[in-house]
Amino acid sequence: MRKNKLFVSTVIVAGGKGTRMNMDINKQYINIGDKPVLARTVSVFEECPIVNEIILVINEEEIFYCKENIVDKFAFKKIKKLVSGGAERQNSVYKGLMEVNKQSDIVVIHDGARPFINSEIVTNCIEEALEFGAVTAAVPVKDTIKSVSDGFVENTYDRKTLWSIQTPQVFLYDTIIKAHEKANRENVIATDDTTLTEMMGVKTRIVNGSYDNIKITTREDLVFAKAIIEKNNLF
């Protein structure tokens, strides 16, 4: 890989309210072990040698809190800007993309609430994105998946062909910018960024993620998170 010439930007999206937590504090700032969720997430990209910059997208009303309790407290050096999020995740990603260094070759998009990603997966995704243009981390589903209508099963899918999509999702800079601009023009909202590049005809390359790479969404996830910390000695 062209490590000396490649410029890699990371957009970490942490603008969610975490309403399913039913807690007074945004889920991004809940401590798991001795560190907030968002600080754990940012640390992975801060310490990943191939990543050059981080753009952090957060709730507008939490910008000062995040700067004081995440950026400054943990002395992160790669965070170039804090950006206020949009109404939808897709809007937040786009606002982050607008702040990425224009010399960037690769953009990594990651959920702030996925603190157990690791540098190896990030690097693998970047390597594949250089060749294929659009990449996502993912894991094979473990359960049988069925579609249901009005309480009855309609279809049963072949588990061998099904993957659970995670982040990071990694793209050539020009590819993801064009995909978002096209979606904006056509008023398309998608649940993830690879859907937007797929709409331009770019196939998404799958890279093996990790079952530890959970998204912290509910209180039950905090229990799993603590178990992952203990298992991997991440204190």
C-alpha positions, 0 to 999 in steps of 0.5 A: 500500500502507498502508505507514504502518499495515501491520505486517509480521512475518517468521519466518525458519526456520533450525533445520535440521541440514544433515546433507546437507552432511556438515560440522562446522558447521550450513549456516546458519553457513557463510560464502559470500563474507565472510558466513554464509548466515544473516546474508545472509538476515537482511540482506535483511529487516533492510534491507527498509523494509516489514518491522517485526520478525524472529523467528529460529527456530534449534536450541536448542543454537545460540541463544548461538552465533547471538546472538553470531555473527549477531545481535550481530556484524552488529548486526541491530536488527529481530530481536525474539526467538530461538526454539528450533525444533521436531521438524519444520519445521512445528513450528518455524514454529508456534513462531515464529508464537507470538512474532509481534507480535499486532498484525501484519497480515502474516506472511512465512515464509522459509527461513534457507538461502535467502540470495539473496532480495531486497527486491523479491520480498518486497514483491511477495509482501506486496502480493499477500498483502494481497489474496489471503491466501496467497502464495508465491514460485515459478519455472517449472520448466525440466525435463520432470517425470515421475512414476516407479514401480518404475523406470518412468515413469508420467506426464509432466506439462505443464511449462507448468503446473508451478512450483518453490515457494520462500520467502518464503511470505506470509500474512494473520496470522489466516489462517496462525495458523488454518491452523497451529492446524487442522493441530495439532488434526488432526495434519497435517504438511505440507512447506510452509505454503501447503499448510496454508492450502490445506487451509482452502480458501484459494487460493495466489497465485503471485508470480515468484521468482528462479532465484537464490533457491536453498536451500543444502542440499548442498555443490554449492549452495555452488558455485552460491552463490559464482557468484551472489555474483560475478554480482550483486556481492554481496560 
